[in-house]
Amino acid sequence: MVLKNGVTISEADLQTQLVVEVRKQIGPVADFKTAIVVERLPKTRSGKILRKLMRQIADGEAYSIPSTIEDPDCLAEIEAAMKARL
């Protein structure tokens, strides 16, 4: 979920709302409990979100930075946010 500009919400409230929404949309099978808030997501120059890359970072796997990434600096921000949360 991406917040609109100017919208502020606490991370705890956002996490609660996301858990409720995922369970409502998918069902209790979706075992979603934790959300990590980051400023920006890794995207290609054409605007596609690099989901596989985020999964690799979350799983602690080795990854290579694709040449099509728009801003590679956001990867360090995501890694730092995940390490701070764990």
Backbone bond lengths (Angstrom), bond angles and torsions (degrees), N, CA, C in turn:
res aa  C-N    CA-C-N  psi(-1)  N-CA   C-N-CA  omega(-1)  CA-C   N-CA-C  phi
1 M - - - 1.435 - - 1.521 107.65 -
2 V 1.283 116.77 135.57 1.455 122.48 177.62 1.516 107.95 -113.30
3 L 1.318 115.05 127.67 1.460 119.64 179.50 1.522 110.02 -79.37
4 K 1.296 115.87 146.36 1.459 120.53 177.12 1.529 109.22 -74.00
5 N 1.310 115.60 156.86 1.462 120.42 178.38 1.518 110.27 -58.28
6 G 1.322 115.48 136.42 1.457 120.51 177.61 1.515 114.60 86.67
7 V 1.325 118.53 -7.85 1.461 121.77 179.90 1.520 108.63 -87.36
8 T 1.310 115.77 129.11 1.457 119.69 176.67 1.523 108.84 -123.49
9 I 1.325 114.70 138.12 1.460 121.89 178.80 1.518 106.61 -154.07
10 S 1.309 116.57 145.15 1.460 118.90 179.25 1.530 109.28 -69.45
11 E 1.309 114.69 152.08 1.470 119.28 -178.60 1.526 111.02 -62.56
12 A 1.324 117.79 -36.53 1.469 121.37 179.69 1.528 111.09 -65.94
13 D 1.340 116.83 -43.16 1.467 120.06 178.62 1.524 111.10 -65.35
14 L 1.325 116.61 -40.87 1.457 120.77 179.10 1.523 110.46 -62.78
15 Q 1.328 116.47 -44.35 1.459 120.46 179.79 1.518 110.71 -61.13
16 T 1.328 117.70 -43.62 1.465 121.53 178.74 1.518 111.00 -60.95
17 Q 1.331 116.92 -45.32 1.465 120.60 179.60 1.523 111.83 -63.95
18 L 1.341 117.14 -39.01 1.463 120.27 179.17 1.521 111.70 -65.71
19 V 1.329 116.95 -42.78 1.473 120.62 179.34 1.522 110.18 -61.00
20 V 1.324 116.73 -45.27 1.465 121.12 179.33 1.523 110.55 -62.18
21 E 1.317 117.33 -45.14 1.471 121.16 -177.92 1.527 111.79 -65.35
22 V 1.334 117.38 -41.96 1.470 120.13 179.14 1.518 110.22 -64.67
23 R 1.320 117.54 -43.57 1.467 119.88 179.14 1.520 111.80 -65.53
24 K 1.338 116.57 -34.07 1.463 119.87 178.68 1.528 110.57 -70.24
25 Q 1.326 117.38 -41.68 1.463 121.62 -176.47 1.532 112.29 -77.72
26 I 1.332 117.24 -41.93 1.468 121.04 -173.62 1.521 111.69 -102.69
27 G 1.327 116.67 -38.02 1.452 120.67 -179.10 1.514 110.66 117.59
28 P 1.336 116.79 173.29 1.459 120.63 -177.73 1.527 113.27 -66.18
29 V 1.313 116.85 -11.89 1.457 120.84 176.80 1.526 110.27 -63.00
30 A 1.331 116.74 -32.19 1.460 121.69 179.75 1.523 108.42 -72.17
31 D 1.304 116.52 108.61 1.461 122.41 -176.12 1.529 109.94 -92.63
32 F 1.298 115.99 61.15 1.456 123.29 -177.82 1.518 108.68 -95.79
33 K 1.345 117.03 120.45 1.456 119.55 -176.22 1.521 113.74 -127.97
34 T 1.321 117.84 -25.60 1.455 120.60 -172.87 1.521 110.82 -127.13
35 A 1.312 115.82 135.92 1.460 122.11 174.82 1.521 108.18 -124.71
36 I 1.310 116.51 139.91 1.454 121.78 178.08 1.520 107.51 -116.33
37 V 1.314 115.52 126.47 1.459 120.89 -177.31 1.526 109.09 -91.34
38 V 1.329 116.51 127.94 1.462 122.87 175.86 1.522 108.65 -127.56
39 E 1.309 115.82 158.15 1.463 120.91 -177.64 1.527 112.28 -70.45
40 R 1.331 116.62 -37.42 1.475 120.10 -177.09 1.514 110.01 -150.85
41 L 1.317 115.57 158.93 1.455 122.74 -179.27 1.519 110.02 -106.73
42 P 1.345 116.71 152.46 1.465 118.44 176.95 1.527 109.61 -72.77
43 K 1.316 115.36 125.02 1.461 120.99 -178.87 1.514 110.17 -130.77
44 T 1.324 113.97 155.58 1.457 119.14 172.71 1.520 108.44 -79.63
45 R 1.303 116.15 171.25 1.470 119.74 178.94 1.525 111.86 -62.96
46 S 1.335 116.06 -23.80 1.467 119.31 179.16 1.533 111.90 -88.99
47 G 1.344 117.43 -0.43 1.460 120.87 173.84 1.517 115.93 98.36
48 K 1.318 118.62 3.73 1.466 120.23 179.28 1.533 110.05 -80.04
49 I 1.324 116.23 136.71 1.467 121.22 179.44 1.523 108.79 -79.12
50 L 1.327 115.84 133.66 1.466 121.76 -178.14 1.522 109.90 -86.35
51 R 1.332 116.52 79.60 1.463 122.22 -175.48 1.524 112.33 -66.08
52 K 1.330 116.97 -41.30 1.463 120.66 -178.78 1.528 109.89 -61.62
53 L 1.300 117.04 -40.73 1.452 121.76 179.17 1.528 110.81 -62.96
54 M 1.332 117.36 -41.48 1.466 120.57 177.50 1.528 111.16 -65.61
55 R 1.351 117.27 -38.18 1.470 120.48 176.73 1.518 110.48 -62.38
56 Q 1.341 116.34 -42.68 1.465 120.15 179.92 1.528 110.97 -62.94
57 I 1.310 117.43 -41.11 1.459 121.17 177.77 1.529 109.59 -63.62
58 A 1.326 117.38 -45.62 1.465 121.84 -178.94 1.521 112.00 -63.72
59 D 1.325 117.01 -35.89 1.462 121.14 -179.30 1.519 112.66 -84.07
60 G 1.327 117.49 -4.10 1.456 121.11 180.00 1.513 113.28 74.99
61 E 1.311 117.29 19.64 1.466 121.72 -179.71 1.528 110.28 -83.34
62 A 1.318 114.89 158.23 1.462 120.00 174.27 1.528 108.08 -71.37
63 Y 1.305 116.47 143.24 1.461 120.40 179.44 1.515 109.36 -142.54
64 S 1.298 114.85 158.97 1.459 119.91 175.28 1.526 107.73 -115.89
65 I 1.298 115.10 143.44 1.459 120.34 -178.56 1.522 108.22 -80.78
66 P 1.332 117.48 119.35 1.462 119.82 -178.52 1.530 111.68 -68.61
67 S 1.304 115.33 150.27 1.467 120.19 -178.54 1.523 111.79 -69.85
68 T 1.312 117.48 -17.01 1.463 120.82 -177.25 1.521 113.29 -89.48
69 I 1.339 118.23 1.06 1.462 120.46 -176.83 1.534 109.97 -68.76
70 E 1.312 114.27 139.67 1.457 120.31 -177.71 1.531 112.12 -75.53
71 D 1.344 116.80 -44.94 1.457 120.88 -177.41 1.529 109.59 -140.91
72 P 1.331 118.14 96.34 1.466 120.44 -177.23 1.530 113.62 -67.10
73 D 1.323 118.60 -16.76 1.464 121.08 179.56 1.524 112.56 -65.15
74 C 1.321 117.63 -24.54 1.465 119.92 -179.02 1.528 111.63 -67.62
75 L 1.331 118.04 -21.77 1.464 120.57 179.65 1.527 110.93 -65.99
76 A 1.319 117.02 -40.19 1.463 120.35 178.33 1.527 110.14 -64.97
77 E 1.322 117.31 -37.16 1.466 121.24 178.07 1.522 110.81 -64.35
78 I 1.322 116.98 -41.20 1.463 121.27 179.99 1.528 110.12 -66.81
79 E 1.335 116.71 -44.28 1.464 120.16 178.30 1.520 111.03 -60.48
80 A 1.321 117.73 -43.69 1.465 121.27 -179.98 1.526 111.20 -64.46
81 A 1.329 117.56 -40.04 1.472 120.80 178.80 1.521 110.90 -64.94
82 M 1.329 117.24 -39.53 1.461 120.56 179.58 1.522 111.62 -69.15
83 K 1.344 116.72 -41.03 1.460 119.61 179.12 1.525 111.12 -66.32
84 A 1.312 117.29 -37.65 1.464 121.47 179.05 1.520 111.16 -65.84
85 R 1.317 117.23 -31.35 1.468 122.16 -177.99 1.507 112.24 -80.37
86 L 1.307 116.78 -30.24 1.462 119.68 -177.62 1.471 108.84 -89.01
